[in-house]
Amino acid sequence: MPFLVPSSTELMAATIESLRRHRIVIWGKHGVMARSDVSIKRAADRVEYAETAAKYEYLNLSAGEGGEGLSADELRLICKTFGVQQAFF
């Protein structure tokens, strides 16, 4: 999400709307919020996964090696293989 003032009603409303569509929301220049229909632990795990991915991306960039990530075709194949329904790719 783009930057919104911390603790503002605008941030709250945008977060609620975003969490209706996504399991984790990254607040521009502020932090993250995650949800889970299973447990609070599952939501916390999602935050930790995002932090770990960001750490490794930072290390790659610091070493002068930008990560190329998965292609759209590779992501589609993974989703098809594991039966993940999604609307991004």
C-alpha positions in Angstrom: 0.0 0.0 0.0 1.2 3.5 -0.5 2.3 5.6 2.5 -0.5 6.7 4.7 -0.2 8.4 8.1 0.3 5.9 10.9 -2.7 5.4 13.1 -4.9 7.4 10.7 -8.4 6.4 9.8 -7.2 6.4 6.1 -4.6 3.7 7.0 -7.2 1.7 8.9 -9.7 1.8 6.1 -7.2 1.0 3.4 -5.7 -1.9 5.5 -9.2 -3.4 6.1 -10.0 -3.2 2.4 -6.6 -4.7 1.4 -6.8 -7.6 3.9 -10.2 -8.6 2.4 -8.2 -9.4 -0.8 -4.8 -10.4 0.5 -3.3 -12.3 3.4 -0.5 -9.9 4.1 -0.3 -6.1 3.4 2.9 -4.1 3.3 2.5 -0.6 4.4 4.7 1.8 2.5 7.5 3.1 4.8 5.8 1.7 7.9 5.4 -2.0 8.3 3.1 -5.0 7.6 -0.2 -6.5 8.7 -1.2 -10.1 8.1 -4.4 -12.2 8.6 -5.3 -15.8 8.8 -8.5 -17.7 9.0 -6.7 -20.5 10.8 -4.7 -18.9 13.7 -2.8 -15.9 14.9 0.3 -18.1 14.6 -0.3 -18.5 10.9 -0.6 -14.8 10.5 2.7 -14.3 12.4 4.4 -16.9 10.2 3.4 -14.9 7.1 5.1 -11.8 8.5 8.2 -13.8 9.3 8.2 -15.3 5.7 8.0 -11.8 4.3 10.8 -10.5 6.5 13.0 -13.4 5.6 12.4 -12.9 1.9 13.1 -9.1 2.2 16.4 -9.9 4.1 17.7 -12.1 1.4 16.7 -9.7 -1.3 18.5 -6.9 0.6 21.6 -9.1 0.8 21.5 -9.9 -2.9 21.1 -6.2 -3.7 24.0 -5.3 -1.3 26.2 -7.8 -3.2 25.3 -6.2 -6.5 23.1 -9.1 -7.6 19.5 -8.2 -8.1 17.2 -11.2 -7.9 15.2 -11.9 -11.0 12.5 -13.9 -9.2 10.0 -16.3 -10.8 8.5 -15.6 -14.2 4.8 -15.4 -14.7 4.8 -18.8 -16.4 6.8 -20.3 -13.5 4.3 -18.9 -11.0 1.3 -20.2 -13.1 2.9 -23.7 -13.1 3.5 -23.7 -9.4 -0.2 -22.6 -8.8 -1.5 -25.3 -11.2 0.7 -28.0 -9.6 -0.5 -27.2 -6.1 -4.1 -26.2 -6.9 -3.6 -22.6 -5.8 -6.4 -20.5 -7.1 -5.3 -16.9 -7.7 -6.1 -13.9 -9.9 -2.6 -12.4 -10.4 -1.0 -14.5 -13.1 
